[in-house]
Amino acid sequence: MTNIHKAITLYDIQDAVSIDTPVDSNSKFYENLTPYRSDFTDKKIFRQLNINPKTSECNPLKSSKKIFLSGYRGTGKTSELLTLKNKIDETKCYLTIFVDISEEELDTANIETVDILILMLEKLIEALEKKGADISDDVISDFYDWYKTKIVKEVNESLKGSAQIELKAESKVSLLSFSSLVANTKAKLQGSIESKKVIRQEINNNFKMFSMKFNEFIHSLVQQLREKEHYKDLLFIIDGFEKIGSLNDRKKILVDDSNKLTIIESHMLIALPIELFTEKNRLSHFSFTENFPLIDLSIDGAKECFKNFILKRVDEKLFAKDAIEMIVEFGAGHPRQTLQIINRAYFEADEILDTDSIKKAIQILGNELSKVSPDELKILKDINNNVLLAEDDCYTKLKAKNIVFEYGDDKVTINPVVLENKKFKILLNQDA
């Protein structure tokens, strides 16, 4: 979080509670909330990857593993993934490649699986360069030569002028030259519709060979990394799916066309948008899905931890008596909602954040969240009456809209901010 500091004055608050930039374990704003998430520990991810968290020893997996981490928007998935990356890096078991597909490197409004694979390839090569990995030329040259002659040249024959992928004269194949070629391809996937169409079509038409060359490249890299005792394997950590396109776009990539992503024979840890949790059974044919619930404030120490989460960002002198406790209560174990309450209260406050400004903030958020359909209202009445419900599209939509909160161990509640809306309370208590 470059240039963002703890709020010392009222006018520092907006930047300090920004929800746009995730933090990891190296950030001064980081607070480890994971111990207060029922049904989840990072040990589960380590076990899936055959890493002993106590000794940092690992046994390489014989086949590639795909793991989905599913949870609410703003509950800390990205922070958890970044922190897991830091922890895994310390073990030297995996060379981790973090891929955020929403970081303005692709056209997120018009994206397909091919685009993501090109970005993954670019990030892999960048990671090897950054680590100074000693990779022999013959490992690089086979994939590079095929990609250059079969993909890039074929694409350029169909395009003209500036729409073409730039080809540089290379006297010797290297990671740098391969990185440049892939980066130039990715740049065109951000460009014109014509460029996107031709590149995607060319790779899709040759997808069997493309995936085979990609896999051969990965296998050769892993073999060399092991021989030189650098790492034992590769792990892609892929984030940002919930910020791309429409729900149908996300479903097409992660569910309907999942074979294109999962045919790549490398381990992957992927953040799964909560709206796709109902697809868990379909995904289970080739992956594991770990649920990443909200923080359960009833667990001993959770409220104090959440208070620390707030005070790392905003100085205590900017809160009136009982204000922090009220924010924690209505933040309800949801990090983003907690920060949103603080930010809204800032607009309503005079000199400090007091209970009056917080109440107004909660009212505004409640008004935004409390609009529900008749089918959704029926589900909410069942939840209010402690009826345990099966997961379906309507129920999942309520989670995606932050109206229903889950905390693991089958603990489900209605967002307390929504319950503060007077009209909603009347509807909730009306007879069917």
LUMVO-787547 format. One record per residue (C-alpha): residue number from 0; residue in one letter; z, x, y. Coordinates in Angstrom, 2 decimals. Layout:
<pts>
<pt NUM,"A",<Z,X,Y>>
...
</pts>
This chain:
<pts>
<pt 0,"M",<0.00,0.00,0.00>>
<pt 1,"T",<-1.24,2.46,2.57>>
<pt 2,"N",<0.24,2.13,6.07>>
<pt 3,"I",<2.36,-0.89,5.10>>
<pt 4,"H",<6.06,-0.44,5.72>>
<pt 5,"K",<9.28,-2.34,5.28>>
<pt 6,"A",<9.75,-4.97,7.99>>
<pt 7,"I",<12.35,-3.78,10.49>>
<pt 8,"T",<11.40,-6.27,13.20>>
<pt 9,"L",<10.29,-9.88,12.94>>
<pt 10,"Y",<6.74,-8.90,13.80>>
<pt 11,"D",<6.52,-6.50,10.84>>
<pt 12,"I",<6.98,-9.32,8.33>>
<pt 13,"Q",<3.37,-10.42,7.88>>
<pt 14,"D",<2.22,-7.01,6.69>>
<pt 15,"A",<5.33,-6.33,4.62>>
<pt 16,"V",<4.94,-9.53,2.56>>
<pt 17,"S",<1.18,-9.25,2.13>>
<pt 18,"I",<0.08,-10.70,-1.21>>
<pt 19,"D",<-3.32,-9.01,-1.20>>
<pt 20,"T",<-2.29,-5.53,-2.33>>
<pt 21,"P",<-0.46,-5.17,-5.67>>
<pt 22,"V",<2.17,-2.48,-6.16>>
<pt 23,"D",<2.97,-0.31,-9.13>>
<pt 24,"S",<5.97,1.71,-10.27>>
<pt 25,"N",<5.11,4.48,-7.78>>
<pt 26,"S",<5.41,2.16,-4.76>>
<pt 27,"K",<8.50,1.92,-2.55>>
<pt 28,"F",<8.11,-1.88,-2.77>>
<pt 29,"Y",<8.20,-1.92,-6.57>>
<pt 30,"E",<11.01,-3.79,-8.30>>
<pt 31,"N",<11.05,-3.95,-12.09>>
<pt 32,"L",<11.14,-7.69,-12.83>>
<pt 33,"T",<9.91,-7.39,-16.42>>
<pt 34,"P",<13.40,-7.47,-18.06>>
<pt 35,"Y",<13.80,-11.03,-16.74>>
<pt 36,"R",<10.62,-12.43,-18.30>>
<pt 37,"S",<11.55,-14.26,-21.50>>
<pt 38,"D",<9.20,-13.66,-24.46>>
<pt 39,"F",<7.68,-10.56,-22.87>>
<pt 40,"T",<8.46,-6.85,-22.87>>
<pt 41,"D",<6.13,-3.93,-22.24>>
<pt 42,"K",<7.29,-2.71,-25.67>>
<pt 43,"K",<5.02,-5.38,-27.15>>
<pt 44,"I",<1.99,-3.80,-25.49>>
<pt 45,"F",<3.08,-0.33,-26.65>>
<pt 46,"R",<3.45,-1.61,-30.21>>
<pt 47,"Q",<-0.01,-3.19,-30.08>>
<pt 48,"L",<-1.37,0.22,-29.10>>
<pt 49,"N",<0.68,2.06,-31.74>>
<pt 50,"I",<2.74,3.95,-29.15>>
<pt 51,"N",<6.41,4.63,-29.76>>
<pt 52,"P",<7.97,4.06,-26.28>>
<pt 53,"K",<11.01,6.19,-27.17>>
<pt 54,"T",<9.19,9.30,-28.36>>
<pt 55,"S",<5.77,8.75,-26.68>>
<pt 56,"E",<4.20,9.56,-30.05>>
<pt 57,"C",<1.24,7.49,-31.22>>
<pt 58,"N",<-0.92,6.97,-34.26>>
<pt 59,"P",<-4.58,6.35,-33.32>>
<pt 60,"L",<-5.79,2.90,-34.27>>
<pt 61,"K",<-8.63,2.82,-36.78>>
<pt 62,"S",<-10.43,-0.06,-35.07>>
<pt 63,"S",<-10.69,-1.05,-31.44>>
<pt 64,"K",<-8.09,-3.52,-30.20>>
<pt 65,"K",<-8.54,-6.16,-27.50>>
<pt 66,"I",<-5.35,-7.48,-25.85>>
<pt 67,"F",<-5.25,-10.27,-23.26>>
<pt 68,"L",<-2.33,-10.59,-20.85>>
<pt 69,"S",<-2.15,-14.16,-19.54>>
<pt 70,"G",<0.02,-15.35,-16.68>>
<pt 71,"Y",<0.20,-17.08,-13.32>>
<pt 72,"R",<-1.69,-15.85,-10.30>>
<pt 73,"G",<0.67,-13.77,-8.18>>
<pt 74,"T",<3.34,-13.38,-10.82>>
<pt 75,"G",<2.80,-9.62,-11.06>>
<pt 76,"K",<0.15,-9.13,-13.76>>
<pt 77,"T",<-1.71,-6.50,-11.77>>
<pt 78,"S",<1.53,-4.67,-10.94>>
<pt 79,"E",<2.44,-4.80,-14.63>>
<pt 80,"L",<-0.97,-3.46,-15.66>>
<pt 81,"L",<-0.78,-0.63,-13.11>>
<pt 82,"T",<2.76,0.21,-14.23>>
<pt 83,"L",<1.71,0.12,-17.89>>
<pt 84,"K",<-1.11,2.50,-16.99>>
<pt 85,"N",<1.41,4.90,-15.42>>
<pt 86,"K",<3.64,4.73,-18.50>>
<pt 87,"I",<0.76,5.16,-20.95>>
<pt 88,"D",<-0.60,8.09,-18.94>>
<pt 89,"E",<2.75,9.85,-19.40>>
<pt 90,"T",<2.43,9.65,-23.20>>
<pt 91,"K",<-0.95,11.41,-23.29>>
<pt 92,"C",<-1.91,9.03,-26.09>>
<pt 93,"Y",<-4.72,7.34,-24.18>>
<pt 94,"L",<-7.03,8.26,-21.36>>
<pt 95,"T",<-6.61,5.04,-19.36>>
<pt 96,"I",<-9.45,3.68,-17.27>>
<pt 97,"F",<-8.39,1.01,-14.77>>
<pt 98,"V",<-11.23,-1.36,-13.88>>
<pt 99,"D",<-10.68,-3.96,-11.15>>
<pt 100,"I",<-13.85,-6.05,-11.11>>
<pt 101,"S",<-12.78,-7.80,-7.89>>
<pt 102,"E",<-12.54,-4.66,-5.72>>
<pt 103,"E",<-15.80,-5.29,-3.85>>
<pt 104,"E",<-17.66,-3.03,-6.28>>
<pt 105,"L",<-19.60,-5.95,-7.75>>
<pt 106,"D",<-20.91,-9.20,-6.34>>
<pt 107,"T",<-17.97,-11.36,-7.48>>
<pt 108,"A",<-19.83,-14.56,-6.49>>
<pt 109,"N",<-22.69,-13.66,-8.82>>
<pt 110,"I",<-21.50,-11.64,-11.79>>
<pt 111,"E",<-22.39,-11.28,-15.46>>
<pt 112,"T",<-21.06,-9.26,-18.39>>
<pt 113,"V",<-23.73,-6.58,-17.96>>
<pt 114,"D",<-22.42,-5.85,-14.44>>
<pt 115,"I",<-18.91,-5.33,-15.80>>
<pt 116,"L",<-20.12,-2.98,-18.54>>
<pt 117,"I",<-21.92,-0.85,-15.95>>
<pt 118,"L",<-18.73,-0.72,-13.85>>
<pt 119,"M",<-16.70,0.22,-16.95>>
<pt 120,"L",<-19.13,3.03,-17.72>>
<pt 121,"E",<-18.92,4.31,-14.16>>
<pt 122,"K",<-15.11,4.22,-14.14>>
<pt 123,"L",<-14.99,5.99,-17.52>>
<pt 124,"I",<-17.16,8.84,-16.24>>
<pt 125,"E",<-15.10,9.02,-13.01>>
<pt 126,"A",<-11.88,9.25,-15.05>>
<pt 127,"L",<-13.32,12.10,-17.12>>
<pt 128,"E",<-14.37,13.94,-13.94>>
<pt 129,"K",<-10.97,13.38,-12.30>>
<pt 130,"K",<-9.14,14.70,-15.35>>
<pt 131,"G",<-11.47,17.68,-15.51>>
<pt 132,"A",<-12.22,16.86,-19.12>>
<pt 133,"D",<-14.26,19.56,-20.84>>
<pt 134,"I",<-17.01,17.42,-22.35>>
<pt 135,"S",<-19.98,19.18,-23.91>>
<pt 136,"D",<-23.46,18.46,-22.58>>
<pt 137,"D",<-24.79,17.10,-25.88>>
<pt 138,"V",<-22.17,14.30,-25.80>>
<pt 139,"I",<-23.52,13.21,-22.42>>
<pt 140,"S",<-27.23,13.89,-22.82>>
<pt 141,"D",<-28.09,11.41,-25.59>>
<pt 142,"F",<-26.78,8.35,-23.73>>
<pt 143,"Y",<-27.96,9.72,-20.37>>
<pt 144,"D",<-31.53,10.36,-21.58>>
<pt 145,"W",<-31.83,6.96,-23.22>>
<pt 146,"Y",<-30.34,5.15,-20.24>>
<pt 147,"K",<-32.62,6.99,-17.80>>
<pt 148,"T",<-35.86,6.52,-19.75>>
<pt 149,"K",<-35.31,3.11,-21.30>>
<pt 150,"I",<-33.29,1.26,-18.66>>
<pt 151,"V",<-33.76,2.90,-15.26>>
<pt 152,"K",<-37.46,3.73,-15.52>>
<pt 153,"E",<-38.27,0.31,-16.99>>
<pt 154,"V",<-36.33,-1.38,-14.20>>
<pt 155,"N",<-38.08,0.69,-11.55>>
<pt 156,"E",<-41.51,-0.22,-12.93>>
<pt 157,"S",<-40.65,-3.89,-12.21>>
<pt 158,"L",<-39.26,-3.25,-8.72>>
<pt 159,"K",<-40.68,-1.77,-5.56>>
<pt 160,"G",<-39.43,0.53,-2.82>>
<pt 161,"S",<-35.78,0.27,-1.84>>
<pt 162,"A",<-35.11,-2.23,-4.65>>
<pt 163,"Q",<-35.56,0.56,-7.23>>
<pt 164,"I",<-32.66,2.49,-8.76>>
<pt 165,"E",<-32.58,5.92,-7.15>>
<pt 166,"L",<-33.49,8.75,-9.51>>
<pt 167,"K",<-32.56,12.30,-8.60>>
<pt 168,"A",<-34.19,15.40,-10.01>>
<pt 169,"E",<-31.62,17.02,-12.32>>
<pt 170,"S",<-32.01,20.52,-13.73>>
<pt 171,"K",<-29.12,19.96,-16.11>>
<pt 172,"V",<-27.44,16.88,-17.51>>
<pt 173,"S",<-23.75,16.65,-16.59>>
<pt 174,"L",<-21.01,14.11,-16.02>>
<pt 175,"L",<-21.89,14.27,-12.33>>
<pt 176,"S",<-25.55,13.42,-12.89>>
<pt 177,"F",<-24.67,10.58,-15.28>>
<pt 178,"S",<-22.10,9.28,-12.80>>
<pt 179,"S",<-24.70,9.29,-10.03>>
<pt 180,"L",<-27.22,7.39,-12.14>>
<pt 181,"V",<-24.75,4.70,-13.19>>
<pt 182,"A",<-23.37,4.38,-9.63>>
<pt 183,"N",<-26.92,3.85,-8.33>>
<pt 184,"T",<-27.43,1.11,-10.90>>
<pt 185,"K",<-24.20,-0.58,-9.88>>
<pt 186,"A",<-25.22,-0.41,-6.22>>
<pt 187,"K",<-28.37,-2.39,-7.02>>
<pt 188,"L",<-26.27,-5.00,-8.84>>
<pt 189,"Q",<-24.67,-5.60,-5.44>>
<pt 190,"G",<-28.06,-5.94,-3.81>>
<pt 191,"S",<-30.90,-8.42,-3.95>>
<pt 192,"I",<-31.18,-11.25,-6.44>>
<pt 193,"E",<-34.39,-9.67,-7.72>>
<pt 194,"S",<-32.66,-6.35,-8.46>>
<pt 195,"K",<-29.81,-8.10,-10.27>>
<pt 196,"K",<-32.21,-10.16,-12.36>>
<pt 197,"V",<-34.38,-7.23,-13.45>>
<pt 198,"I",<-31.46,-4.90,-14.31>>
<pt 199,"R",<-29.62,-7.58,-16.26>>
<pt 200,"Q",<-32.76,-8.62,-18.08>>
<pt 201,"E",<-33.65,-5.06,-19.06>>
<pt 202,"I",<-30.17,-4.30,-20.44>>
<pt 203,"N",<-29.87,-7.67,-22.19>>
<pt 204,"N",<-33.29,-7.20,-23.80>>
<pt 205,"N",<-32.08,-3.85,-25.11>>
<pt 206,"F",<-28.45,-4.83,-25.59>>
<pt 207,"K",<-28.21,-3.85,-29.24>>
<pt 208,"M",<-29.32,-0.31,-28.44>>
<pt 209,"F",<-27.33,-0.19,-25.17>>
<pt 210,"S",<-24.09,-1.10,-26.96>>
<pt 211,"M",<-24.86,1.34,-29.77>>
<pt 212,"K",<-25.42,4.20,-27.30>>
<pt 213,"F",<-22.27,3.21,-25.37>>
<pt 214,"N",<-20.24,3.24,-28.60>>
<pt 215,"E",<-21.69,6.56,-29.74>>
<pt 216,"F",<-20.73,7.98,-26.34>>
<pt 217,"I",<-17.17,6.66,-26.68>>
<pt 218,"H",<-16.78,7.97,-30.25>>
<pt 219,"S",<-18.04,11.43,-29.27>>
<pt 220,"L",<-15.73,11.51,-26.24>>
<pt 221,"V",<-12.70,10.54,-28.33>>
<pt 222,"Q",<-13.52,13.18,-30.93>>
<pt 223,"Q",<-13.73,15.89,-28.26>>
<pt 224,"L",<-10.59,14.71,-26.49>>
<pt 225,"R",<-8.71,14.92,-29.79>>
<pt 226,"E",<-10.14,18.33,-30.70>>
<pt 227,"K",<-9.09,19.74,-27.35>>
<pt 228,"E",<-5.70,17.96,-27.63>>
<pt 229,"H",<-6.14,16.15,-24.33>>
<pt 230,"Y",<-5.80,12.55,-25.50>>
<pt 231,"K",<-6.05,10.70,-28.77>>
<pt 232,"D",<-8.10,7.72,-27.57>>
<pt 233,"L",<-9.49,5.69,-24.65>>
<pt 234,"L",<-8.06,2.50,-23.15>>
<pt 235,"F",<-9.80,0.27,-20.61>>
<pt 236,"I",<-7.42,-1.84,-18.51>>
<pt 237,"I",<-9.50,-4.60,-16.91>>
<pt 238,"D",<-8.23,-6.76,-14.07>>
<pt 239,"G",<-9.61,-9.15,-11.46>>
<pt 240,"F",<-11.23,-11.88,-13.56>>
<pt 241,"E",<-9.29,-14.64,-11.81>>
<pt 242,"K",<-10.90,-13.64,-8.49>>
<pt 243,"I",<-14.54,-13.86,-9.58>>
<pt 244,"G",<-16.99,-16.76,-9.35>>
<pt 245,"S",<-16.07,-20.15,-10.73>>
<pt 246,"L",<-13.99,-21.12,-13.74>>
<pt 247,"N",<-17.25,-21.56,-15.67>>
<pt 248,"D",<-18.30,-18.01,-14.74>>
<pt 249,"R",<-14.99,-16.62,-16.02>>
<pt 250,"K",<-15.18,-18.70,-19.19>>
<pt 251,"K",<-18.75,-17.60,-19.88>>
<pt 252,"I",<-17.86,-13.90,-19.66>>
<pt 253,"L",<-14.50,-13.93,-21.45>>
<pt 254,"V",<-15.03,-16.68,-24.01>>
<pt 255,"D",<-18.63,-17.82,-24.50>>
<pt 256,"D",<-20.18,-14.33,-24.22>>
<pt 257,"S",<-17.12,-12.42,-25.35>>
<pt 258,"N",<-19.14,-10.63,-28.06>>
<pt 259,"K",<-20.94,-8.62,-25.37>>
<pt 260,"L",<-17.67,-7.31,-23.97>>
<pt 261,"T",<-15.87,-6.85,-27.26>>
<pt 262,"I",<-18.77,-5.17,-29.05>>
<pt 263,"I",<-17.84,-2.06,-27.06>>
<pt 264,"E",<-15.71,-0.11,-29.52>>
<pt 265,"S",<-12.87,0.88,-27.23>>
<pt 266,"H",<-9.39,-0.52,-26.77>>
<pt 267,"M",<-9.08,-2.97,-23.91>>
<pt 268,"L",<-6.13,-4.58,-22.13>>
<pt 269,"I",<-7.50,-7.50,-20.10>>
<pt 270,"A",<-5.81,-9.81,-17.60>>
<pt 271,"L",<-6.67,-13.35,-18.69>>
<pt 272,"P",<-6.86,-16.07,-16.00>>
<pt 273,"I",<-4.27,-18.74,-16.71>>
<pt 274,"E",<-6.96,-21.45,-16.69>>
<pt 275,"L",<-8.38,-19.93,-19.88>>
<pt 276,"F",<-5.10,-19.95,-21.81>>
<pt 277,"T",<-6.30,-23.06,-23.67>>
<pt 278,"E",<-9.01,-20.84,-25.18>>
<pt 279,"K",<-6.36,-18.74,-26.92>>
<pt 280,"N",<-7.38,-19.95,-30.39>>
<pt 281,"R",<-11.02,-18.95,-29.85>>
<pt 282,"L",<-9.98,-15.59,-28.46>>
<pt 283,"S",<-7.63,-14.96,-31.38>>
<pt 284,"H",<-10.63,-14.31,-33.66>>
<pt 285,"F",<-11.08,-10.90,-32.07>>
<pt 286,"S",<-7.99,-10.29,-29.90>>
<pt 287,"F",<-4.27,-10.74,-29.28>>
<pt 288,"T",<-2.98,-12.78,-26.34>>
<pt 289,"E",<0.37,-11.93,-24.78>>
<pt 290,"N",<1.95,-14.48,-22.43>>
<pt 291,"F",<3.28,-13.11,-19.14>>
<pt 292,"P",<5.74,-15.74,-17.89>>
<pt 293,"L",<7.54,-16.17,-14.58>>
<pt 294,"I",<10.93,-14.56,-13.97>>
<pt 295,"D",<13.77,-16.67,-15.39>>
<pt 296,"L",<16.44,-16.70,-12.68>>
<pt 297,"S",<19.03,-18.00,-15.14>>
<pt 298,"I",<19.09,-14.60,-16.90>>
<pt 299,"D",<22.04,-12.44,-15.81>>
<pt 300,"G",<20.99,-10.10,-13.04>>
<pt 301,"A",<17.68,-11.83,-12.29>>
<pt 302,"K",<18.71,-13.31,-8.93>>
<pt 303,"E",<20.11,-9.99,-7.74>>
<pt 304,"C",<16.91,-8.27,-8.84>>
<pt 305,"F",<14.84,-10.82,-6.92>>
<pt 306,"K",<17.01,-10.27,-3.87>>
<pt 307,"N",<16.22,-6.54,-4.13>>
<pt 308,"F",<12.54,-7.45,-4.44>>
<pt 309,"I",<12.81,-9.16,-1.03>>
<pt 310,"L",<14.99,-6.55,0.67>>
<pt 311,"K",<12.65,-3.71,-0.27>>
<pt 312,"R",<10.08,-5.41,1.96>>
<pt 313,"V",<12.17,-7.04,4.71>>
<pt 314,"D",<15.34,-5.67,6.31>>
<pt 315,"E",<18.47,-7.74,5.65>>
<pt 316,"K",<19.23,-8.07,9.38>>
<pt 317,"L",<16.16,-10.34,9.72>>
<pt 318,"F",<17.82,-13.02,7.54>>
<pt 319,"A",<20.54,-15.44,8.55>>
<pt 320,"K",<23.44,-16.20,6.23>>
<pt 321,"D",<22.35,-17.92,2.98>>
<pt 322,"A",<18.67,-17.48,3.89>>
<pt 323,"I",<17.86,-14.97,1.13>>
<pt 324,"E",<19.60,-17.10,-1.49>>
<pt 325,"M",<17.55,-20.11,-0.40>>
<pt 326,"I",<14.30,-18.13,-0.60>>
<pt 327,"V",<15.19,-16.91,-4.09>>
<pt 328,"E",<16.00,-20.47,-5.21>>
<pt 329,"F",<12.73,-21.97,-4.01>>
<pt 330,"G",<10.68,-18.89,-4.90>>
<pt 331,"A",<11.68,-19.96,-8.42>>
<pt 332,"G",<10.93,-16.63,-10.09>>
<pt 333,"H",<7.38,-16.54,-8.75>>
<pt 334,"P",<6.84,-13.33,-6.72>>
<pt 335,"R",<3.85,-14.59,-4.73>>
<pt 336,"Q",<5.48,-17.91,-3.86>>
<pt 337,"T",<8.60,-16.02,-2.74>>
<pt 338,"L",<6.53,-13.91,-0.35>>
<pt 339,"Q",<4.63,-16.98,0.85>>
<pt 340,"I",<7.88,-18.73,1.78>>
<pt 341,"I",<8.96,-15.68,3.80>>
<pt 342,"N",<5.61,-15.49,5.55>>
<pt 343,"R",<5.60,-19.22,6.41>>
<pt 344,"A",<9.18,-19.05,7.60>>
<pt 345,"Y",<8.21,-16.20,9.92>>
<pt 346,"F",<5.82,-18.55,11.76>>
<pt 347,"E",<8.57,-21.15,12.13>>
<pt 348,"A",<11.43,-18.78,13.03>>
<pt 349,"D",<12.83,-17.90,16.44>>
<pt 350,"E",<14.50,-14.48,16.17>>
<pt 351,"I",<15.48,-14.33,12.48>>
<pt 352,"L",<14.64,-16.20,9.29>>
<pt 353,"D",<17.26,-18.95,9.00>>
<pt 354,"T",<17.62,-21.95,6.70>>
<pt 355,"D",<15.83,-24.24,9.18>>
<pt 356,"S",<12.70,-22.08,9.29>>
<pt 357,"I",<12.78,-21.71,5.50>>
<pt 358,"K",<13.08,-25.48,5.02>>
<pt 359,"K",<10.01,-25.97,7.22>>
<pt 360,"A",<8.13,-23.34,5.22>>
<pt 361,"I",<9.04,-25.07,1.95>>
<pt 362,"Q",<7.94,-28.42,3.36>>
<pt 363,"I",<4.54,-27.01,4.36>>
<pt 364,"L",<3.99,-25.39,0.95>>
<pt 365,"G",<5.18,-28.56,-0.80>>
<pt 366,"N",<2.70,-30.68,1.13>>
<pt 367,"E",<-0.13,-28.36,0.08>>
<pt 368,"L",<0.82,-28.39,-3.61>>
<pt 369,"S",<1.90,-31.99,-4.18>>
<pt 370,"K",<-1.50,-33.70,-4.38>>
<pt 371,"V",<-1.99,-34.72,-8.03>>
<pt 372,"S",<-4.22,-37.03,-10.04>>
<pt 373,"P",<-2.89,-40.00,-12.10>>
<pt 374,"D",<-3.34,-38.00,-15.34>>
<pt 375,"E",<-1.47,-35.06,-13.86>>
<pt 376,"L",<1.30,-37.33,-12.61>>
<pt 377,"K",<1.77,-38.71,-16.14>>
<pt 378,"I",<2.29,-35.18,-17.48>>
<pt 379,"L",<4.71,-34.37,-14.66>>
<pt 380,"K",<6.77,-37.48,-15.46>>
<pt 381,"D",<7.01,-36.32,-19.08>>
<pt 382,"I",<8.14,-32.87,-17.95>>
<pt 383,"N",<10.69,-34.46,-15.62>>
<pt 384,"N",<12.03,-36.36,-18.64>>
<pt 385,"N",<12.20,-33.15,-20.73>>
<pt 386,"V",<9.32,-34.17,-23.01>>
<pt 387,"L",<7.74,-31.09,-24.63>>
<pt 388,"L",<3.97,-31.23,-24.21>>
<pt 389,"A",<1.01,-29.69,-25.97>>
<pt 390,"E",<-1.27,-27.40,-23.95>>
<pt 391,"D",<-4.46,-29.12,-22.81>>
<pt 392,"D",<-6.87,-28.73,-19.88>>
<pt 393,"C",<-4.92,-31.08,-17.61>>
<pt 394,"Y",<-1.61,-29.34,-18.32>>
<pt 395,"T",<-3.20,-25.92,-17.80>>
<pt 396,"K",<-4.65,-27.09,-14.48>>
<pt 397,"L",<-1.13,-27.95,-13.31>>
<pt 398,"K",<-0.07,-24.39,-14.13>>
<pt 399,"A",<-3.08,-22.95,-12.33>>
<pt 400,"K",<-2.21,-25.07,-9.27>>
<pt 401,"N",<1.41,-23.74,-9.34>>
<pt 402,"I",<2.83,-27.23,-9.84>>
<pt 403,"V",<4.23,-26.57,-13.32>>
<pt 404,"F",<6.19,-23.37,-13.98>>
<pt 405,"E",<6.77,-21.82,-17.42>>
<pt 406,"Y",<9.45,-19.23,-18.14>>
<pt 407,"G",<9.03,-18.52,-21.86>>
<pt 408,"D",<11.21,-19.86,-24.67>>
<pt 409,"D",<9.54,-23.28,-24.05>>
<pt 410,"K",<11.30,-23.58,-20.70>>
<pt 411,"V",<9.11,-25.66,-18.37>>
<pt 412,"T",<9.93,-27.06,-14.92>>
<pt 413,"I",<8.19,-28.61,-11.95>>
<pt 414,"N",<7.90,-26.21,-9.01>>
<pt 415,"P",<10.99,-26.92,-6.83>>
<pt 416,"V",<8.86,-26.59,-3.68>>
<pt 417,"V",<6.78,-29.56,-4.88>>
<pt 418,"L",<9.93,-31.55,-5.66>>
<pt 419,"E",<10.91,-31.26,-1.99>>
<pt 420,"N",<7.89,-33.40,-1.01>>
<pt 421,"K",<9.18,-36.94,-0.34>>
<pt 422,"K",<5.99,-38.76,-1.34>>
<pt 423,"F",<5.78,-36.78,-4.57>>
<pt 424,"K",<9.40,-37.59,-5.45>>
<pt 425,"I",<8.73,-41.31,-4.99>>
<pt 426,"L",<5.66,-41.14,-7.24>>
<pt 427,"L",<7.52,-39.10,-9.85>>
<pt 428,"N",<10.34,-41.65,-10.09>>
<pt 429,"Q",<8.13,-44.75,-10.13>>
<pt 430,"D",<7.83,-46.58,-13.41>>
<pt 431,"A",<4.50,-46.20,-15.16>>
</pts>
